[in-house]
């Protein structure tokens, strides 16, 4: 700021600016993320308390010194701050493992931005989050898995212990579930990749474990990894392993693909995996080889990959969340799990199953649910699917005084089921007019549903996705119904 003269007004302006700058520093010091600002030469000019805590340093040990002086394990190619100063381009969510001059190893996720004044680069600012503990926990889990798998000889296989569900554990006798179990059983005998999709709580991992146990790899290891909420570099090390010296703090450690050799690896929420890592996974699927992070040699792995997601695969591809080439590689066998609201006839079986389960676990003798609870359960849409039903029954059992679950024992939000719209007799007559009602209510409803599907499919000119949107039902449910009606589809 240009200061003209030394009069009182100018002095007041300078005083206000100083106070504003001091307050700005106080604000930056109070937030949880680490913030470091360097000038165009790489010397730190601001370093807040959160950054000092992350790096196990004091602000006065960093401010006024060059980045490489404080963090000697980095270089101009690996420091995100110096990269941004060189290129002028921002870096987003980059994982970085480094060592400070005291010898402490830290892992952070950094977002770094160039700072320009009047179009001229004058420095860079970095916002950091500490993931050191997350990384250590993840590596410890991999180490424990490695120790367990190393003890397989002379004892029951640990991998098959982890995959303890079979097709008998999948409760459901609706036509769509029986059809899905038949397809999954056939998939179990194959060695190809499998892609499973379905809403949260529908039981995707049950099907994955059942496929593993029923197949030729049933006695081999079963390893599961959720791909969401992990930085790319950390997830890559977990999946493919690391090599000592590959980066600061790295150790020789096998990844989950090596631990799953001769078995199955289950990658949940595959559409949350970073795109660059998806391309590396594609190469593993194609060539059956992995390369540990920082290593130069490749290792052969014999692993069957089963992946899962909550979205429709085509939707994930269109949103750019799943690479098109990886989708085609994984989609050799595709299984879609129907949500519970689309197979309500399975609800009575599930109620009985969960009551029996908790009776056994809690040494109780619950006989069932009241008529009112049953009607509520049959009317509720179950957005959390089978898992939500299980938790509702578990909570009710804990609240129970007698031996029957009644309305006061179930969650309030489940009882708030919207009432069905009221119709006059004339309106009801118009709804069923033209139907050949022969006294069989279920058969008449089925005819009505089939008629609606045919008309909607015709109006949509054979487009399955558009028909599903018009009818308000999942695409996989519509495909199943169209197949039953003998209607051929091209999409």
Kinemage of the C-alpha trace (Angstrom):
@kinemage 1
@onewidth
@group {chain A} dominant
@subgroup {mainchain}
@vectorlist {calphas} color= white
{ca unk a 1} P 0.000 0.000 0.000
{ca unk a 2} L 1.325 3.439 -0.941
{ca unk a 3} L 1.518 5.852 2.001
{ca unk a 4} L 1.377 9.566 1.053
{ca unk a 5} L 2.460 11.891 3.862
{ca unk a 6} L 2.516 11.231 7.570
{ca unk a 7} L -0.656 13.006 8.657
{ca unk a 8} L -3.025 11.540 11.257
{ca unk a 9} L -5.357 10.040 8.628
{ca unk a 10} L -2.509 8.149 6.979
{ca unk a 11} L -1.255 6.986 10.363
{ca unk a 12} L -4.756 5.726 11.190
{ca unk a 13} L -4.922 3.874 7.851
{ca unk a 14} L -1.567 2.227 8.552
{ca unk a 15} L -2.701 1.294 12.052
{ca unk a 16} L -5.942 -0.254 10.689
{ca unk a 17} L -3.995 -2.272 8.111
{ca unk a 18} L -1.620 -3.542 10.772
{ca unk a 19} L -4.511 -4.611 13.016
{ca unk a 20} L -6.243 -6.276 10.054
{ca unk a 21} L -3.077 -8.226 9.229
{ca unk a 22} L -2.693 -9.265 12.879
{ca unk a 23} L -6.314 -10.429 13.011
{ca unk a 24} L -5.827 -12.317 9.757
{ca unk a 25} L -2.882 -14.168 11.279
{ca unk a 26} L -4.941 -14.944 14.385
{ca unk a 27} L -7.698 -16.425 12.209
{ca unk a 28} L -5.254 -18.590 10.271
{ca unk a 29} L -3.693 -19.711 13.548
{ca unk a 30} L -7.058 -20.856 14.896
{ca unk a 31} L -8.120 -23.224 12.088
{ca unk a 32} L -7.420 -26.961 12.090
{ca unk a 33} L -5.638 -27.261 8.739
{ca unk a 34} L -1.946 -26.550 8.448
{ca unk a 35} L -1.118 -23.458 6.374
{ca unk a 36} L 2.322 -22.588 5.065
{ca unk a 37} L 3.108 -19.618 2.819
{ca unk a 38} L 6.409 -19.227 0.980
{ca unk a 39} L 7.765 -16.398 -1.125
{ca unk a 40} L 8.900 -16.848 -4.725
{ca unk a 41} L 12.316 -18.118 -3.609
{ca unk a 42} L 10.870 -20.849 -1.374
{ca unk a 43} L 11.432 -19.136 1.976
{ca unk a 44} L 8.595 -19.540 4.480
{ca unk a 45} L 6.894 -16.260 5.393
{ca unk a 46} L 3.914 -17.678 7.314
{ca unk a 47} L 3.462 -20.963 9.181
{ca unk a 48} L 0.428 -21.441 11.433
{ca unk a 49} L 0.170 -23.442 14.637
{ca unk a 50} L -1.683 -26.343 13.009
{ca unk a 51} L 1.142 -26.742 10.466
{ca unk a 52} L 3.681 -26.670 13.299
{ca unk a 53} L 1.744 -29.389 15.131
{ca unk a 54} L 1.565 -31.534 11.971
{ca unk a 55} L 5.300 -31.287 11.368
{ca unk a 56} L 6.314 -31.488 15.055
{ca unk a 57} L 8.100 -28.147 14.814
{ca unk a 58} L 7.794 -24.620 16.188
{ca unk a 59} L 6.846 -21.697 13.893
{ca unk a 60} L 10.117 -19.926 14.676
{ca unk a 61} L 12.029 -23.008 13.444
{ca unk a 62} L 10.417 -22.668 10.007
{ca unk a 63} L 9.636 -19.006 9.277
{ca unk a 64} L 12.492 -17.256 7.462
{ca unk a 65} L 14.061 -20.530 6.285
{ca unk a 66} L 13.970 -22.290 2.921
{ca unk a 67} L 11.633 -25.282 2.581
{ca unk a 68} L 14.485 -27.692 1.808
{ca unk a 69} L 16.446 -26.508 4.841
{ca unk a 70} L 13.624 -27.515 7.188
{ca unk a 71} L 12.543 -30.638 5.255
{ca unk a 72} L 15.788 -32.096 3.856
{ca unk a 73} L 14.179 -35.313 2.579
{ca unk a 74} L 12.339 -33.287 -0.073
{ca unk a 75} L 13.810 -31.835 -3.250
{ca unk a 76} L 12.654 -29.375 -5.888
{ca unk a 77} L 10.871 -32.193 -7.749
{ca unk a 78} L 9.056 -33.691 -4.745
{ca unk a 79} L 8.120 -30.583 -2.721
{ca unk a 80} L 4.608 -29.516 -3.676
{ca unk a 81} L 5.366 -25.904 -2.723
{ca unk a 82} L 8.433 -25.739 -4.940
{ca unk a 83} L 6.585 -27.496 -7.777
{ca unk a 84} L 3.896 -24.810 -7.724
{ca unk a 85} L 6.533 -22.041 -7.635
{ca unk a 86} L 8.146 -23.604 -10.700
{ca unk a 87} L 5.019 -24.285 -12.775
{ca unk a 88} L 2.583 -21.698 -11.494
{ca unk a 89} L -0.080 -24.426 -11.543
{ca unk a 90} L -2.072 -25.543 -8.466
{ca unk a 91} L -1.704 -29.035 -6.960
{ca unk a 92} L -4.803 -30.603 -5.430
{ca unk a 93} L -4.996 -33.303 -2.724
{ca unk a 94} L -1.454 -34.621 -3.223
{ca unk a 95} L -0.193 -37.102 -0.651
{ca unk a 96} L 3.344 -36.342 0.543
{ca unk a 97} L 5.576 -38.269 2.930
{ca unk a 98} L 8.605 -36.350 4.166
{ca unk a 99} L 11.056 -36.006 7.040
{ca unk a 100} L 11.775 -32.827 8.981
{ca unk a 101} L 15.315 -31.841 9.985
{ca unk a 102} L 14.793 -33.522 13.391
{ca unk a 103} L 14.232 -36.906 11.746
{ca unk a 104} L 10.454 -37.137 12.232
{ca unk a 105} L 8.531 -38.727 9.342
{ca unk a 106} L 5.185 -37.132 8.465
{ca unk a 107} L 2.545 -37.937 5.853
{ca unk a 108} L 0.138 -35.217 4.765
{ca unk a 109} L -2.361 -34.521 2.019
{ca unk a 110} L -1.634 -31.099 0.514
{ca unk a 111} L -3.485 -28.648 -1.685
{ca unk a 112} L -1.101 -25.974 -2.946
{ca unk a 113} L -1.962 -22.761 -4.802
{ca unk a 114} L 0.196 -20.130 -6.524
{ca unk a 115} L -0.064 -16.572 -5.190
{ca unk a 116} L 0.029 -13.866 -7.857
{ca unk a 117} L -0.086 -10.081 -7.594
{ca unk a 118} L -0.801 -8.144 -10.748
{ca unk a 119} L -0.250 -11.280 -12.824
{ca unk a 120} L 3.203 -11.818 -11.302
{ca unk a 121} L 3.948 -14.945 -9.221
{ca unk a 122} L 5.072 -13.865 -5.764
{ca unk a 123} L 4.760 -17.073 -3.751
{ca unk a 124} L 2.655 -20.130 -2.909
{ca unk a 125} L 0.291 -21.193 -0.123
{ca unk a 126} L -0.226 -24.767 1.023
{ca unk a 127} L -3.086 -26.247 3.060
{ca unk a 128} L -2.212 -29.584 4.704
{ca unk a 129} L -4.066 -32.374 6.498
{ca unk a 130} L -2.232 -34.977 8.589
{ca unk a 131} L -2.841 -38.618 7.610
{ca unk a 132} L 0.214 -40.106 9.333
{ca unk a 133} L -1.896 -42.080 11.817
{ca unk a 134} L -4.259 -43.269 9.078
{ca unk a 135} L -1.302 -44.485 7.038
{ca unk a 136} L 0.272 -46.220 10.034
{ca unk a 137} L -3.034 -47.949 10.849
{ca unk a 138} L -3.486 -49.062 7.253
{ca unk a 139} L 0.055 -50.446 7.085
{ca unk a 140} L -0.418 -52.187 10.430
{ca unk a 141} L -3.569 -53.848 9.137
{ca unk a 142} L -1.677 -55.063 6.074
{ca unk a 143} L 1.153 -56.309 8.314
{ca unk a 144} L -1.324 -58.241 10.481
{ca unk a 145} L -2.918 -59.763 7.396
{ca unk a 146} L 0.509 -60.772 6.146
{ca unk a 147} L 1.301 -62.430 9.486
{ca unk a 148} L -1.991 -64.290 9.471
{ca unk a 149} L -1.589 -65.523 5.923
{ca unk a 150} L 1.962 -66.600 6.672
{ca unk a 151} L 0.545 -68.991 9.303
{ca unk a 152} L -1.847 -70.753 6.959
{ca unk a 153} L 0.250 -73.897 6.725
{ca unk a 154} L -0.773 -76.473 9.270
{ca unk a 155} L -4.032 -74.733 10.181
{ca unk a 156} L -7.360 -73.768 8.717
{ca unk a 157} L -7.023 -71.135 6.010
{ca unk a 158} L -7.418 -67.621 7.344
{ca unk a 159} L -8.736 -66.274 4.068
{ca unk a 160} L -11.751 -68.544 4.056
{ca unk a 161} L -12.357 -67.708 7.737
{ca unk a 162} L -12.826 -64.091 6.718
{ca unk a 163} L -15.325 -64.999 4.001
{ca unk a 164} L -17.795 -66.827 6.219
{ca unk a 165} L -21.039 -66.132 4.336
{ca unk a 166} L -22.475 -68.642 1.886
{ca unk a 167} L -25.561 -68.672 -0.327
{ca unk a 168} L -27.531 -70.138 2.586
{ca unk a 169} L -27.045 -66.868 4.454
{ca unk a 170} L -28.781 -64.856 1.708
{ca unk a 171} L -32.423 -64.676 2.774
{ca unk a 172} L -35.030 -64.205 0.050
{ca unk a 173} L -37.418 -66.262 -2.024
{ca unk a 174} L -38.808 -63.554 -4.294
{ca unk a 175} L -38.430 -64.312 -7.982
{ca unk a 176} L -35.811 -61.605 -8.486
{ca unk a 177} L -33.710 -62.883 -5.550
{ca unk a 178} L -33.943 -66.510 -6.652
{ca unk a 179} L -32.906 -65.450 -10.151
{ca unk a 180} L -30.009 -63.412 -8.722
{ca unk a 181} L -28.815 -66.325 -6.559
{ca unk a 182} L -28.885 -68.629 -9.601
{ca unk a 183} L -26.749 -66.153 -11.579
{ca unk a 184} L -24.353 -65.656 -8.652
{ca unk a 185} L -23.970 -69.429 -8.241
{ca unk a 186} L -23.014 -69.716 -11.897
{ca unk a 187} L -20.591 -66.806 -11.491
{ca unk a 188} L -18.944 -68.638 -8.568
{ca unk a 189} L -17.710 -71.351 -10.907
{ca unk a 190} L -16.060 -68.826 -13.209
{ca unk a 191} L -12.637 -67.224 -12.886
{ca unk a 192} L -13.764 -63.927 -14.457
{ca unk a 193} L -14.136 -60.552 -12.777
{ca unk a 194} L -17.509 -59.750 -11.223
{ca unk a 195} L -19.165 -56.346 -10.791
{ca unk a 196} L -21.965 -56.111 -8.221
{ca unk a 197} L -24.142 -53.038 -7.778
{ca unk a 198} L -26.946 -52.242 -5.407
{ca unk a 199} L -28.069 -49.679 -2.874
{ca unk a 200} L -26.494 -49.432 0.573
{ca unk a 201} L -27.624 -52.269 2.816
{ca unk a 202} L -28.806 -54.647 0.094
{ca unk a 203} L -26.146 -57.252 0.928
{ca unk a 204} L -23.445 -56.824 -1.697
{ca unk a 205} L -20.672 -58.297 0.459
{ca unk a 206} L -22.838 -61.309 1.325
{ca unk a 207} L -23.008 -62.135 -2.369
{ca unk a 208} L -19.267 -61.490 -2.820
{ca unk a 209} L -18.329 -63.852 0.019
{ca unk a 210} L -20.838 -66.471 -1.126
{ca unk a 211} L -19.357 -66.380 -4.648
{ca unk a 212} L -15.857 -66.774 -3.214
{ca unk a 213} L -16.777 -69.689 -0.932
{ca unk a 214} L -18.763 -71.537 -3.595
{ca unk a 215} L -16.017 -71.302 -6.207
{ca unk a 216} L -12.702 -73.059 -6.832
{ca unk a 217} L -10.905 -70.365 -4.793
{ca unk a 218} L -13.001 -71.007 -1.696
{ca unk a 219} L -10.022 -72.385 0.228
{ca unk a 220} L -7.822 -69.466 -0.790
{ca unk a 221} L -7.587 -66.049 0.887
{ca unk a 222} L -10.396 -63.516 0.763
{ca unk a 223} L -9.264 -59.886 1.139
{ca unk a 224} L -11.597 -56.881 1.185
{ca unk a 225} L -10.784 -53.190 0.795
{ca unk a 226} L -13.081 -50.171 0.675
{ca unk a 227} L -11.762 -47.709 -1.897
{ca unk a 228} L -13.512 -44.624 -0.501
{ca unk a 229} L -12.041 -41.837 1.640
{ca unk a 230} L -8.378 -42.823 1.163
{ca unk a 231} L -5.826 -40.646 -0.647
{ca unk a 232} L -4.510 -42.068 -3.905
{ca unk a 233} L -0.946 -42.666 -2.709
{ca unk a 234} L -2.032 -44.425 0.472
{ca unk a 235} L -4.562 -46.640 -1.331
{ca unk a 236} L -1.965 -47.535 -3.963
{ca unk a 237} L 0.485 -48.661 -1.258
{ca unk a 238} L -2.215 -50.706 0.478
{ca unk a 239} L -3.259 -52.481 -2.727
{ca unk a 240} L 0.110 -52.987 -4.443
{ca unk a 241} L 2.615 -52.796 -1.574
{ca unk a 242} L 5.689 -50.636 -1.015
{ca unk a 243} L 9.455 -51.007 -1.357
{ca unk a 244} L 12.048 -49.718 1.100
{ca unk a 245} L 13.621 -46.566 -0.263
{ca unk a 246} L 10.798 -46.021 -2.765
{ca unk a 247} L 9.861 -42.889 -0.820
{ca unk a 248} L 10.585 -41.385 2.572
{ca unk a 249} L 9.532 -43.762 5.347
{ca unk a 250} L 8.689 -46.622 2.981
{ca unk a 251} L 9.271 -50.242 4.012
{ca unk a 252} L 9.227 -53.555 2.178
{ca unk a 253} L 5.577 -54.454 2.545
{ca unk a 254} L 3.344 -56.627 0.357
{ca unk a 255} L 0.035 -55.177 -0.767
{ca unk a 256} L -3.401 -56.749 -0.620
{ca unk a 257} L -3.084 -58.160 -4.133
{ca unk a 258} L -0.086 -60.218 -3.020
{ca unk a 259} L -1.909 -61.335 0.126
{ca unk a 260} L -4.905 -62.383 -1.980
{ca unk a 261} L -2.788 -64.533 -4.310
{ca unk a 262} L -4.710 -67.679 -5.362
{ca unk a 263} L -7.837 -66.167 -3.825
{ca unk a 264} L -10.238 -63.243 -4.191
{ca unk a 265} L -9.879 -59.512 -3.617
{ca unk a 266} L -13.058 -57.522 -3.038
{ca unk a 267} L -12.864 -53.828 -3.961
{ca unk a 268} L -15.881 -52.034 -2.519
{ca unk a 269} L -16.954 -48.580 -3.757
{ca unk a 270} L -14.740 -49.003 -6.796
{ca unk a 271} L -16.197 -45.803 -8.278
{ca unk a 272} L -14.517 -43.850 -5.451
{ca unk a 273} L -11.040 -44.996 -6.534
{ca unk a 274} L -8.968 -42.149 -8.076
{ca unk a 275} L -8.823 -42.316 -11.888
{ca unk a 276} L -5.021 -42.739 -12.041
{ca unk a 277} L -5.242 -45.727 -9.719
{ca unk a 278} L -8.065 -47.183 -11.793
{ca unk a 279} L -5.710 -47.240 -14.784
{ca unk a 280} L -3.131 -49.166 -12.735
{ca unk a 281} L -5.820 -51.615 -11.610
{ca unk a 282} L -6.777 -52.106 -15.253
{ca unk a 283} L -3.193 -53.109 -16.029
{ca unk a 284} L -3.189 -55.614 -13.162
{ca unk a 285} L -6.414 -57.157 -14.471
{ca unk a 286} L -4.985 -57.360 -17.990
{ca unk a 287} L -1.481 -58.644 -17.248
{ca unk a 288} L -1.838 -60.361 -13.846
{ca unk a 289} L 1.227 -58.466 -12.604
{ca unk a 290} L 1.717 -55.848 -9.904
{ca unk a 291} L 4.549 -53.466 -9.123
{ca unk a 292} L 5.059 -52.251 -5.575
{ca unk a 293} L 5.252 -48.498 -5.068
{ca unk a 294} L 8.875 -47.475 -5.601
{ca unk a 295} L 9.927 -50.861 -7.023
{ca unk a 296} L 11.303 -51.583 -10.493
{ca unk a 297} L 10.395 -55.256 -10.782
{ca unk a 298} L 6.992 -56.775 -11.365
{ca unk a 299} L 5.445 -59.687 -9.485
{ca unk a 300} L 2.953 -62.226 -10.791
{ca unk a 301} L -0.360 -62.474 -8.931
{ca unk a 302} L -3.233 -64.899 -9.422
{ca unk a 303} L -6.198 -63.021 -8.004
{ca unk a 304} L -9.873 -62.909 -8.859
{ca unk a 305} L -11.261 -59.383 -8.608
{ca unk a 306} L -14.810 -58.727 -7.456
{ca unk a 307} L -15.878 -55.078 -7.316
{ca unk a 308} L -18.981 -53.369 -5.971
{ca unk a 309} L -20.679 -49.980 -6.067
{ca unk a 310} L -23.945 -48.403 -4.976
{ca unk a 311} L -24.538 -46.565 -8.251
{ca unk a 312} L -25.646 -48.066 -11.544
{ca unk a 313} L -22.384 -48.787 -13.428
{ca unk a 314} L -23.509 -46.856 -16.507
{ca unk a 315} L -24.268 -43.837 -14.312
{ca unk a 316} L -20.810 -44.033 -12.699
{ca unk a 317} L -19.210 -44.089 -16.158
{ca unk a 318} L -21.289 -41.150 -17.407
{ca unk a 319} L -20.361 -39.119 -14.297
{ca unk a 320} L -16.669 -39.835 -14.856
{ca unk a 321} L -16.368 -41.781 -11.592
{ca unk a 322} L -15.525 -45.090 -13.291
{ca unk a 323} L -13.181 -45.316 -16.246
{ca unk a 324} L -14.884 -46.665 -19.336
{ca unk a 325} L -12.102 -49.180 -20.036
{ca unk a 326} L -12.102 -50.446 -16.442
{ca unk a 327} L -15.888 -50.792 -16.537
{ca unk a 328} L -15.695 -53.116 -19.542
{ca unk a 329} L -12.912 -55.135 -17.907
{ca unk a 330} L -14.844 -55.569 -14.627
{ca unk a 331} L -18.252 -55.992 -16.201
{ca unk a 332} L -17.622 -59.541 -17.429
{ca unk a 333} L -20.297 -60.737 -15.005
{ca unk a 334} L -22.655 -58.047 -13.680
{ca unk a 335} L -25.092 -58.629 -10.818
{ca unk a 336} L -27.614 -56.025 -9.687
{ca unk a 337} L -29.225 -56.487 -6.271
{ca unk a 338} L -32.845 -55.396 -6.081
{ca unk a 339} L -33.689 -53.004 -3.205
{ca unk a 340} L -35.945 -54.330 -0.456
{ca unk a 341} L -38.866 -52.057 -1.402
{ca unk a 342} L -38.982 -53.846 -4.773
{ca unk a 343} L -39.224 -57.319 -3.178
{ca unk a 344} L -41.532 -56.813 -0.223
{ca unk a 345} L -42.511 -60.496 -0.261
{ca unk a 346} L -39.094 -61.193 1.317
{ca unk a 347} L -39.795 -58.984 4.354
{ca unk a 348} L -41.663 -61.684 6.379
{ca unk a 349} L -38.760 -64.123 5.854
{ca unk a 350} L -36.243 -61.498 6.919
{ca unk a 351} L -38.246 -60.594 10.027
{ca unk a 352} L -38.258 -64.241 11.117
{ca unk a 353} L -34.562 -64.644 10.289
{ca unk a 354} L -33.459 -61.614 12.317
{ca unk a 355} L -35.662 -62.455 15.290
{ca unk a 356} L -34.156 -65.963 15.345
{ca unk a 357} L -30.678 -64.454 15.066
{ca unk a 358} L -31.095 -62.107 18.022
{ca unk a 359} L -32.925 -64.723 20.065
{ca unk a 360} L -29.831 -66.889 19.712
{ca unk a 361} L -27.340 -64.068 20.380
{ca unk a 362} L -29.167 -62.548 23.355
{ca unk a 363} L -30.651 -65.780 24.745
{ca unk a 364} L -34.209 -64.491 24.376
{ca unk a 365} L -37.529 -65.952 23.255
{ca unk a 366} L -39.120 -63.286 21.054
{ca unk a 367} L -42.051 -64.871 19.230
{ca unk a 368} L -42.554 -62.287 16.505
{ca unk a 369} L -44.053 -58.883 15.685
{ca unk a 370} L -47.563 -57.596 16.216
{ca unk a 371} L -49.995 -57.227 13.326
{ca unk a 372} L -49.562 -53.427 13.436
{ca unk a 373} L -45.767 -53.663 13.276
{ca unk a 374} L -45.997 -56.141 10.418
{ca unk a 375} L -48.213 -53.754 8.432
{ca unk a 376} L -45.814 -50.859 9.068
{ca unk a 377} L -42.823 -52.970 8.000
{ca unk a 378} L -44.623 -54.011 4.815
{ca unk a 379} L -45.554 -50.388 3.995
{ca unk a 380} L -42.205 -48.738 4.778
{ca unk a 381} L -39.826 -48.105 1.847
{ca unk a 382} L -36.627 -49.187 3.686
{ca unk a 383} L -34.095 -46.722 2.193
{ca unk a 384} L -31.403 -48.543 4.208
{ca unk a 385} L -32.661 -51.868 2.839
{ca unk a 386} L -32.024 -55.169 4.648
{ca unk a 387} L -29.452 -53.620 6.981
{ca unk a 388} L -32.001 -51.047 8.162
{ca unk a 389} L -34.567 -53.781 8.812
{ca unk a 390} L -32.007 -55.766 10.796
{ca unk a 391} L -31.099 -52.756 12.932
{ca unk a 392} L -34.787 -51.930 13.523
{ca unk a 393} L -35.422 -55.445 14.829
{ca unk a 394} L -32.213 -55.458 16.873
{ca unk a 395} L -33.183 -52.192 18.553
{ca unk a 396} L -36.727 -53.432 19.179
{ca unk a 397} L -35.488 -56.644 20.790
{ca unk a 398} L -33.372 -54.633 23.234
{ca unk a 399} L -36.399 -52.482 24.166
{ca unk a 400} L -38.734 -55.478 24.585
{ca unk a 401} L -40.529 -56.252 27.857
{ca unk a 402} L -42.665 -59.165 26.663
{ca unk a 403} L -42.191 -61.623 23.812
{ca unk a 404} L -43.805 -59.698 20.909
{ca unk a 405} L -42.473 -56.582 19.184
{ca unk a 406} L -45.126 -53.831 19.155
{ca unk a 407} L -45.230 -50.313 17.704
{ca unk a 408} L -43.635 -48.634 20.730
{ca unk a 409} L -40.485 -50.737 20.208
{ca unk a 410} L -39.707 -49.655 16.643
{ca unk a 411} L -38.050 -46.372 15.546
{ca unk a 412} L -40.398 -43.414 15.148
{ca unk a 413} L -39.267 -42.564 11.612
{ca unk a 414} L -40.382 -46.004 10.408
{ca unk a 415} L -43.889 -45.429 11.756
{ca unk a 416} L -44.173 -42.137 9.879
{ca unk a 417} L -45.243 -43.893 6.664
{ca unk a 418} L -47.178 -41.609 4.284
{ca unk a 419} L -50.780 -42.721 4.096
{ca unk a 420} L -52.108 -43.938 0.787
{ca unk a 421} L -54.158 -41.383 -1.179
{ca unk a 422} L -57.890 -41.712 -0.637
{ca unk a 423} L -60.060 -42.390 -3.703
{ca unk a 424} L -63.777 -42.184 -4.214
{ca unk a 425} L -65.574 -45.320 -5.477
{ca unk a 426} L -65.869 -43.692 -8.920
{ca unk a 427} L -62.105 -42.982 -9.006
{ca unk a 428} L -61.314 -46.542 -7.971
{ca unk a 429} L -63.633 -47.838 -10.663
{ca unk a 430} L -61.829 -45.774 -13.301
{ca unk a 431} L -58.470 -47.183 -12.196
{ca unk a 432} L -59.514 -50.798 -12.771
{ca unk a 433} L -61.860 -50.166 -15.688
{ca unk a 434} L -60.966 -52.337 -18.633
{ca unk a 435} L -59.185 -54.953 -16.500
{ca unk a 436} L -60.413 -58.507 -16.689
{ca unk a 437} L -60.959 -59.012 -12.945
{ca unk a 438} L -61.701 -62.660 -12.244
{ca unk a 439} L -61.589 -62.511 -8.447
{ca unk a 440} L -57.835 -63.159 -8.131
{ca unk a 441} L -56.490 -59.890 -6.730
{ca unk a 442} L -52.766 -60.714 -7.132
{ca unk a 443} L -53.168 -61.875 -10.709
{ca unk a 444} L -55.113 -58.717 -11.576
{ca unk a 445} L -52.390 -56.495 -10.062
{ca unk a 446} L -49.748 -58.405 -12.031
{ca unk a 447} L -51.719 -57.824 -15.244
{ca unk a 448} L -51.955 -54.113 -14.440
{ca unk a 449} L -48.190 -53.879 -13.777
{ca unk a 450} L -47.384 -55.739 -16.985
{ca unk a 451} L -49.697 -53.464 -18.954
{ca unk a 452} L -48.050 -50.342 -17.516
{ca unk a 453} L -44.572 -51.675 -18.300
{ca unk a 454} L -45.510 -52.500 -21.906
{ca unk a 455} L -47.097 -49.094 -22.491
{ca unk a 456} L -44.197 -47.174 -20.906
{ca unk a 457} L -41.621 -49.229 -22.831
{ca unk a 458} L -43.467 -48.562 -26.071
{ca unk a 459} L -43.730 -44.812 -25.410
{ca unk a 460} L -40.000 -44.700 -24.598
{ca unk a 461} L -39.326 -46.396 -27.967
{ca unk a 462} L -37.561 -49.302 -26.309
{ca unk a 463} L -35.172 -47.228 -24.167
{ca unk a 464} L -34.765 -49.161 -20.883
{ca unk a 465} L -33.280 -46.282 -18.870
{ca unk a 466} L -35.991 -43.851 -19.933
{ca unk a 467} L -38.722 -46.417 -19.197
{ca unk a 468} L -37.292 -47.021 -15.704
{ca unk a 469} L -37.306 -43.266 -15.011
{ca unk a 470} L -40.925 -42.936 -16.165
{ca unk a 471} L -42.055 -45.855 -13.998
{ca unk a 472} L -39.897 -44.789 -11.042
{ca unk a 473} L -38.259 -48.196 -10.581
{ca unk a 474} L -34.583 -49.295 -10.696
{ca unk a 475} L -33.226 -50.183 -14.117
{ca unk a 476} L -32.228 -53.702 -13.053
{ca unk a 477} L -35.756 -54.351 -11.751
{ca unk a 478} L -37.228 -53.240 -15.077
{ca unk a 479} L -34.799 -55.436 -17.025
{ca unk a 480} L -35.845 -58.415 -14.929
{ca unk a 481} L -39.548 -57.715 -15.550
{ca unk a 482} L -38.995 -57.193 -19.293
{ca unk a 483} L -37.156 -60.499 -19.490
{ca unk a 484} L -40.081 -62.244 -17.760
{ca unk a 485} L -42.443 -60.683 -20.300
{ca unk a 486} L -40.262 -61.956 -23.143
{ca unk a 487} L -39.457 -58.424 -24.335
{ca unk a 488} L -36.070 -58.126 -26.016
{ca unk a 489} L -33.948 -55.048 -25.195
{ca unk a 490} L -30.929 -53.520 -26.902
{ca unk a 491} L -29.731 -51.317 -23.994
